[in-house]
Amino acid sequence: MGLRRVIRADGRSHAPLGERGRTRRTHLAFVDDGDPQLRVCLEQIQSRDEAGDTRAHDRDVEVHLGACCNASKRHGQQRYPHLDRGSVADVNRANRTRILTSLVLVAVILWFVNGLAPGIGELTYSEFRQAVEDGRVASVEITEQAVEGVFTGEEEEPFTTTLPPPAVVGEEGLEAFLRDNDVQISARPPGGGGLLALLLTFAFPLLLFVGFFWFMSRQARGQMGGITQIGKSTAKLHKPHEPNTRFADVAGYREVKEEVQEVVAFLREPDRFRKAGAEVPKGMLLVGPPGTGKTLLARATAGEAGVPFISVTGSDFMEMFVGVGASRVRDLFKTARANAPCIIFIDELDSIGRKRGAGLGGGHDEREQTLNQLLGEIDGFQSSEGVVIMSATNRPDVLDPALQRPGRFDRQIVVPLPTLEEREEILRVHTKGKPVADDVNLRVFARGTPGMAGADLKNLINEAALIAVRGGSDLIRARDIEQARERQTIGRERSALRLDEAEKRAVAYHEAGHALAAFLDEEADPVYKITVLPVGMALGVTTQLPIDERHIYLRSFLDAKLRTMLGGRAAEMVVLGQPTTGGQHDLVQATKLARAIVREFGMSDALGPVGFGEQRQVFLGEELSRGSEYSERTAEIIDLEVRRILGDALDQVVDEFEDLRVGLDAMADLLVERESITGQEALAAVRGALPPELRSRLRGRASVTEMPSSVEQQIHERSDKGAA
């Protein structure tokens, strides 16, 4: 890290050599508060920088940093909270790494240069004999077949050559030849290069090889924690006051929060429970659909209790090595006992808590061994130890029965999808602190988002904020939230897809059929908006908003819902005389609802009050071991009854539309002209086109609440764009 600026004791600053191109290995960024030692140190550093003496710069700074940290620890407080011994250790470690790297690079360069450098005055044997005969060789030194010599003359230029084997030269041929030509002869035994040559030849490559593997092992140990750490738990331990989430941050779910209040009270005042002889459940299992806030509730419980919070996911126990999962479970509970009272939170418990022996692989699976260890650790706890286990899952049906028995996860807390009031509270929490326009009615959007979890509502508000920014608005308007809701439920508007007039009119009649079918049924949900603009995978959309939150459904409501779903197909049959492919999704949903009426709800006279439920087995082993819940004859009856229900509903809607054809045409013409209209505008168009004696058949309603002005303005803008 470069030293860019040192703050002096008098408040002024100066730029050391780091700004003149020199790189520092220490970074000082604190202001002196009257420390004379710091004042002297900084003045010395400045004088050395100005004089160009940087040899002791880093050492002085490190010594003073260590002194500051030691002094602050002796006084019981951290005088410079951003400086500690770890920073000094980092500096020393960086220095050692740079020095070691520099030495290795220099040695490698020297070794390669020495090995690759060509020989000095390398001569062939013939050239050597010719030089001797010419009297240009003064002396030679022979080492086996290597000859090093010096030419005659003032410069005495050295040379080297290699002798042929003795069988070629002869035993005395070379010596007599040199002696006859007055050449001084000397000899050197083999291996006379000394210890340095031996080290350069053998020891240094070996040392470099060992150093490379040592460096790689250090890097691998830093990333993996070492092979000895693989069995350690990867859970995160949060300090007592680190989870800053409270129950006030969790909107709604009053009953759920009341259930976990017992755990909070036990962790706060365990003696009061012990005196009364009460035992708090050892394990609590939060069950609910994804995104309902199960993990948020666990964090809020830890924040309210003010105890350590250990969080881990079920997949953290699984590893490629056998036995690692069980070892990590043991280490997790060992850590929990050491930090009691505390809360252990295991998220996605179904990843390790699945039923044992359900598959085809037997009972020696690594997941099953991890589950066995988890069962043993939970059952071995005593309530007085102050360790509470919380887990979350959205698949309680796949959990092992032994995991849910009393003594382990003996209390299941259901976290359902939020109700209408809870959705309004959640929207209020997520819009808090955000610039929201005055036309935003959270009650309307809470009613228009049935089935959405807390995570979906949070994403809805965030998406609305992004849409507002893209639209150049500083406020989140109702039109932005409505557009975000449409994008989240049915998809984004596809402005690039343009329909020709024939296709647009067919889509208009299809959507007008849905709306008119809803206007004919008193129990149908009110129509909110109709559009023939392509949105998501649909070419047009008819939006309905429920009046109230429904928890049970009458058969008459289900029949009205079926007729509304088939309204598009009925309009196609009345106007076009033949169906189109645009109603594929409607038929799938209508068939699913009709099958549920017959097979699950027991509302069919042909089958009677019999409910078979859904056949969705999770494991292959269970599918093989179980047969069908009903016979083929019963399945045939179900198919016939579903076909009859759908056929009767479609025929009834077709008969109604033939009588109200003029109203259907008026609504379709308005849709073709404007492309998007409100429910009130659609109902007004139908009423205006029908004669007075037929208007009484319109028992349905448009939206029961006043549409926000910005949403209505957005619909009209789309209509004007379509008309243009």
N, C-alpha and C positions, 0 to 999 in steps of 0.2 A: 504494500500500500504506500503510495507516495506521500511524503510530508509536504503539504501545500502551504500551510500557514501556522505559525506559532504565536499564540496570544501572550503578550508580555504582562508582567505584573502591573504596569502602569496603565494597562488598557490599550496601548498601541500594539500594532502588529507589524511584523517584518516578514519578508519572503526569504526563506533560506535557499540553499543551492538547488532545491527541488524545482524552483521556477526558472532556474538558469540552465536547465537541461539535465541536472543530476537527479537520480532516483533515490529516494529514502526508503528504508524498510520499517520506519516507525511513524505513527501518525499521532500528533498531539492536538487536541481540540478542546482544551478546557481553560478557564479563566482563573487566575490566582486570586485567592481570598485572604491574602495576608501571610502566606507561608514564606518565611525568609529563605528556607532551603530551595524552594522553587525559584525565587527571585535570583539567587546566586547561580543556580543551574542554567536558567534561561539566558542570563547575561553572558555566562561562559560559552554557551552554545552559539550565541549571536556573534561574539568576538571571534570564535574559531571559524564560523562561516565566512565572516568578512575577511579573515586572513587566509581563507582557503584551506585551513587545516580541518579535515573531516574524518581523520582516522579514529578519533575517540568519540565521535558524535553519538553514534547509536549506543555505545556502551554506557555513556553518561545518562542518556535518556532512559535506558532500561533500568539502570541502578536507581534512578529517582522514581520511576514508576513503581518499582518494587517497594521502595521506602514509603511512598504514599499509601500503597495498599496495606502494608504492615501497620503503619501508624493508624490508619482508619479502622483496622480490625481491633487494635489494642484499645481504642477509645470507644468501641462498641457501636460504631456507626460508619457508614461508607461516606467518606468525605468527597470522593470523586466517584459517583456511582457508575459511570460509564467506563472506568478504568479498573482492571483487576489483574490478578496474577496470570489469569488466562491469556490476556493480551501480551504480557511479557513472554510467556511460554510460546505463544504463537510466533513472536518475533525471533526468539532463539531457534525455534524449529525451522523457521524460514531461512535463517542465516545458515544453519547447518546443512539444509538441503541445497542451498546455492553453492556453498563451498564444496560439498561432496560432488555435486553435478559438475562444477568447474574442473575439479581434479580428474574426474573420470574422462571428461571430454579432452582435456589436455593430454592425458596418457594415451587415449585411443588415437588421437591425431599423431602423436610422436611415434607410436608403434606402427601405424600404417605408413607414415612417411619413411620410417627407417626400413620397413619391409619392402616398400615399393620403389625406393630410390635406386637408380642403376649403379652398378659397380664402377669404382674409380679406375679409369684406364684399363678397361677389360681388354685383354689381348687373346688371340687364338694361339694355339701351341706353335703353329708355323711362324706367326709373327714374332713370338717370343724367341724361337731359335734364330730367326734372322737378325733380331736385335742383338742377341748375344754374339753372333758371328761378326756383326758390324762394330762390336766394342762399345755399344751404347748402354749396357747394363752394368751398374756398379756393384750391386749386392742383391741377394735374394734370401727369403726366409720361407722354408718349406714346411708345410704341415700336411702330412699324408700326400694327397694329390693337389692340394692348394698351394700356390706359389704367389708370394707377395714380394715385389722388388722395387728398386729405385733406379731410375735412369741416371746416367752420368750427366754432368753439367752443373751449373751454378744453382738452378732451380730444384734439382733432384726430384723430378716429378715421379710420383709413385705409380705403380701398375699392379695388376693381378692377372693370373692365368690359371688354368687347370691342366694338370698333367694327364696323359693317357695312362691306362693300366700298366703295371710293371711288365706284363707279358709283351707289351708292344714296345716299351722304351728299353727294357732290359734292366738288370740289377745295377750295373755301373755305367751305363751309357750316359746318363744325364750328369752324374757327378764328374766324370772325366771330361765331358764336353764343357762344363762350366769352368772347371779348373784350367783347362787349356786356354780359355778366353779370359783369364784373370778376373773372374767374378767371385766376390766374397760370399761364402755359403754359410748359412745358419739354419737351425732347425727348431721347431716348437712342437711339443707333444699335443695330441688331439685334446679338444675340450679346453683349450686355453683361453676361452672368452671370459672366464670369470663368473662369479655368482650373478652379476647383473645380467649377463647374456642368458644365463640359465633361467632367471626369473622372467625376463622378457619373452623367452621362448615358450616356457611351459606354465609358470605360476600365474603370470598376468592374465592370459586367456581364461585359465580356470577361475581366477578370482573375479574376472569380469562376468563369467557365466553364473557363478554363485551369487554375485551381487544383483544381477538381473532378476534371478528367481526370488531373491529376498525382497526386492522392491515390488515385484508382482504379488507376492504373498501379503505384503503390507497393504497394498491397495485392495486386494480381495478381502482381507480381514476388516478393513475399514468399511467396506460396502456390505458385507454379509455378517459382520460381527464375530467372525471366526467360527470354526466348526464346533467349538465347545459351547457357543452361545445359541446354537440352533434350537435347542430344546427349551430356551427361556421364553417366557410369555411376551407377546408383542403388545399387550394391553397398555393403554395410556392411563397414567395415574394423575388425576387432577387434584390440586390442593383444595382444602375445605371451602375457600371462598372464590375459587376460580370459576365454577359454574355460576354465572351471574344471572341466570334465568330464574324467574319466579313464577308462581301460579298466576300472578296478575298478567304476565305476558302470554298466557295461554287463554285464548278467548273461548268462551263456552265450556262445555264438558264439566258442568258443575258436579254431577254425580260421580264422574271419574275422579275428580280432584278430591272429593270427600273420601273416597275409598283409600287413596294413597296418603291422606292426612294422618292415618294411624301410623304409618311407617315413619313419617316425619316426627310425630310426637314421641315415638319409641326411641328414635335416634337422638332426640334432644333430651328426653328425660327417661332413660331406661330404668332407673331405680323405681319410679312410680309404677311401672308395669310389673316389675319383679315383686314388689310388695303386694300387689293385688293377685299375684299368681298367674298373670296373663302372658301369653306367648304370641308374639307377632308372627305372621306367616313368614316362613323362611324364604319362599320364592313367590314372586308375583309375575304373571305372564300377561303382557299387554297384547291384546288381540284386536285386529281391525284391518280394514283395507289399506292399501298403500297411500301415504300422504296425509293420514289423519292426525299426525302429530304424536306418535307413540314415543319416538326418541326425544321430542321436545318435552313431553311430560316427565320422562326419566331425568332429564337435565334440570327441570324445574323442581323435582323432588329432591335432588341433591343440593340444589341451591337453597331451598327452604330449610333443609336439615342442617346445612353447614358442616358437612362431613366430607372426607375424601371420596372421590368418585372415580371408579375404575371402569373404563369403557373398552369394549372389544367387540369385534364382529365374529360371527360364526366361522367365516372363511379363514380367519387368522389362525385357527387351530390346525388347518389342513396344510400338509407339506408333502413333498415328494418322498421323504424318508419315513420309514415305518416307525411308529412309536412316538413321533414328534408331537402329535396332537395330544396324546395322554400326558406327555411330559409338560407341555405348555399349560394344560389344565391344572396340573399339580402346582406349577410355579405361580399361576394366577391366584389360586386360593391361598398359597403361602404368602404372597404379597398382601392379600386381603386381610389375613389374620394379623399380619404385622402392622397394619394401618387401621385396625378396628377401633371405633365403629366406622363403617364405610358402606358404600353401595357398589355392588358389581352390576354392571349393565352389559348384557350380551345381546347385541342386535342381530337380527336375522337368525334366530335360533334354529329354524327349520333346516339350515344348511348342515348342522351336525346332529340335530335331534330327530331325524327321520326314523320311521319304524324299522326295527331290526328284523332281518330275515324276510323282508317283503320282496326283495328282488330274487334273481336267479343265481347270484354269486355266492350264496352261503352266508355264514356269520362271521367271517374273518376279515371283513372289510376294515380299512383303517378308520373310516368314519364311525363304525360301530365300536371299535376299541376306544375311540375318543369319547363317545357317548357313555360307555360303561364307566370310564374314569370320572366323567362329569356327574353321573348318578351317584357314584360313591362319595365324591367330595361334598355334594349338596346334602346328602342324607347324614353325613358325619358331623354337620354343624350343630351347635347349640345356640338357641335364641339369645342366651345371655352374652354370647361373644360379640353381639352387635354388628353382625355382617348380614346384610339384606341383599338378596339377588333379585334383579329385575331383568326381564327379557322381553323382546318384542318380536312378533311374527305376524305375517298376514296369511299363513297357511297352518292353522291349528289342526286341520284334519290329517296332516301327514306326520304329526308328532308322535313319538313313542308313548304308549299308555303309561309306562313306568315313570316317564318324565312329568306327568301331570297328576300323579297320585298325591294324597296328603303327605306332607313331610318334605316334599320337594317343591315343585311349582304348584302349590295347593290352592292358589287363588288366581282366577282368571278375571281380568278386567277388560271388558269389551270397550273398545274405542271406535264407535260407529261413525258413519258419515254425518257431518253436522246437519242439524235441522235448520229450518228457515231462520229462526231467531239467532242460532249460533253462526250461520253464514253471515248474517248482518253484522254480528260482533266481530267476526274474523275480518270482514272487509273494512270495518271501522279501525281495527288494529293496524292493518296494512296500509291504510290511507292516512294514518296519523303522521303528521310532519310533512306531508306531501301537499303541493299546491293543487287543491281540488276546486273546480268551478262550482258555482251556486246551483246549477241545474242538475247536479249529480244526486240522485235519490238512491241511497244504498239499499233501501228496502226493495225497490223495484228490481235491482240487479241480483239481490239475494233470492228473490222469487224466481228469477230467470236462470238460476244456476243450480237446479236440483241435481243431486248426485255428485257434485264437485266436492273434493276434499279440501282441507286447509292449504295444502301445497298448490292445488289448482287455483284457488282464489288468490294466493300470493302471486303466482305467475300471471294471473289475469290482470292485477293492478300494475305489475311491472311492465307487462306488454302494452297496457294502455298508456303508461308514461312514455314508452318508446314511440308509440304511434303519435302521441301529442308532440313530442320533440320533432319527429319527422314532418309533422304538419305545421311546424312553426309556431306552436302555441306554448305559452308559459304555464298554462293550467291544464289539468287533466279534466277533460270535458266528458259529458255523458256519451257523446258520440264516439269518443276514443275507447271508453270501456265497452260500449256495444260492439264496436269493430273488433276489439280484442276478444270478446266473448264469441263472436262468430268465427274468428280465426281459430280459437281453441276448440270449438265444438264441431264445426263443419269444414273449416279450412279457410284459406285466404282467397279473396276475390281474384279471379283470373281475367284481368282486363284485356289480355292479349287474345283471348278466345272470343271471336265474334261469330254469332249465329246469323244465318240468313233469315229472311222474313218467314219462310215456311216453318223452319225449325223453331224460331222464336215464338210463332203463334201456337205451335204444338206444345211447347213448354209452358206457354201462358195458360192454355186450356188445362194442362195437367195440374199446375199449381192452383189455378182457380177452382179446380175440382176438389182439391184438399180443403181449401178455405170454405167453399160452399157446403161441403159435407160437415165441417165443424159448425157452420152457421145453422144447420138443420137440427143438431143435437144439443139439447139443453145441458147435458152432462159433459160435453166436450170442453176441453180447455179453450179459453178465448184466443182468437187470432191476434197476433202482435204485429207481424210484418210479412209482406209477400214480395219476392223479387224473382225476376227471370234472368238475372245476371249470373254467369257461371261462378260458383263458389266452391272451392275444394274439388271434390270429385263429382259434385252435383251441378246440373245445368240450371237449376232454380231451387228456391227454398221457401217453404211456408213455416213461419215461426209461431209457436204457441207458447203462452206463459200460463202456468197453472194458477188457479185462484188461491188455493190454500195448500199446505203441506199434506199430502196423502200418505197414510200408513197402511190402510186396507182398501181393497177395491171391490165394488159391487159388480155383478155380472153385467148390469146395464152400462156401467162405465166402460168395461172392457169391450162390449159390443159397439159403443160409440167410438172408441178408439180404433177398432177394426174398420168401421165405416169411413173414418177420417183417413186411415192409411190407404184404403182402396178407392178414395175419391178421385185420385188422379187417373187410375185405370178406367173408372166409370165415365169420367169426362171424355177420355179418348174414345171409348166405345160409342158414346152418344154423338159426338161431333165428327170424329174422323171415321167412325164405322169399323175401326180395327185398332188393336193395341200397338204400342210402341215399346222400344227397349228402355225408355226412360223410367219405367216403374219397377225395375228389377229390385232395387233396394227396398222399396215399399212392400213388394211381395214377400221378400225374405223375412222382413220384420213381422208382417201380418201372419205368415205361416208359423213363425216361432211363437207368437202370442196365442194363436189358435191351438197349437199343440200343447202349450202350457195349460190352457183352459181345460183341455180334455184329460191329459195325462197327469198333471201335477195338482191342479186345483180341484179336480173332481166335479166340474160344473156341467158335465155332459150327461144327458139322459141315456144315451146308448151305452156308456161304460159305467155310469153310476158314480157314487161317492168313493172313488178309488184314486189314490195318489201314488204314483210310482217314483216320483222324484227324477233327478237327473243322473244319468249313468256316466260318471266321470271318474274312472279309477286312475290313481296317480302312478301306481307301480305296475310293471308288466307282470310280476308274479301274481298280484291280486287279480288281474284280468284273466289269467289262465285258470285260476282256482275258482272263480265265480262264474256262474252262468247268468243268463238273462233273467230279469225279474218277472217277465210275463211271456206267455206263449206266442207263437206265430199268429194264432187266431186272434189274440188280443191286439197284437200289433196291426193286424189288418183292420180290425174295428177302429183303432185309433186313427189310422190313415183315412178311412172312409168318413169318420166324423169330422176330422179336420177339413177335409175337402168340402163336406156339406156346409160347415160353418162359414167358410170363406165364400162359397158359392152363393149362399143365402144373403150374406152381407153385400156382396157385389150387386146382385140382382135388385136388392132394395134401393141401393144408391142410384143405380141406373134408372129405375122407375121414377125416383124423385127428380133426377136431373132432366128427364124428358119433359116433365111438367114445368120445370123452372129454367128451360133452355134460354129464355130471353135474359134472365139475370146472369146466367153463366157467360153468355156472349158479352154482356156489358162489362163484367169484371175482366174478362180476357182482353177485350179491346183496350181497357184502361191500362192493363199490364203491358200490352204491346206498345202503347204510346209512351208510357212513363217508365217502364222497366222495374220500378220499385214503388210500392205504395204501402201505406199503413193499414192496420186492420180496420180502423174506423172508415177510411176511404173506401176500402173494398166492400164493407157492409153497406155503406151509403150508396155505392154504385148499384149493388144488387137490389136494394130497396127501391131505388128510383126507377129501375127498369121493370119491376114486377107490378102487376095490377094489385089493387088494394086487397082483393080476396085471397091472394097468394102470399102476401107479406106476413100473415100470421103464422105461416109454416117456418119462418126464420126464428127459431127459439134459441139459437146460440147467440154468443156475444163476441164482440171484438175485445181488445185489451181493456181490462176493468180499471186500469190506472191511466192517468194522463201521461202521454209520451213526452219525455224531455224535449225541450225546444231544439237543442243541438242535434239530437237524433232525427227528429222530424226534418230539420233543415238538411241533414246529410241525405236523407231519403229523397227529398225534393231536388237536391243537387244532382243525384244520380238520375232522377227522372228527367230533369232538364237536359242532362248530357245525352240520355237515350233519345229524347225527342229531337235533339240537334243532329 
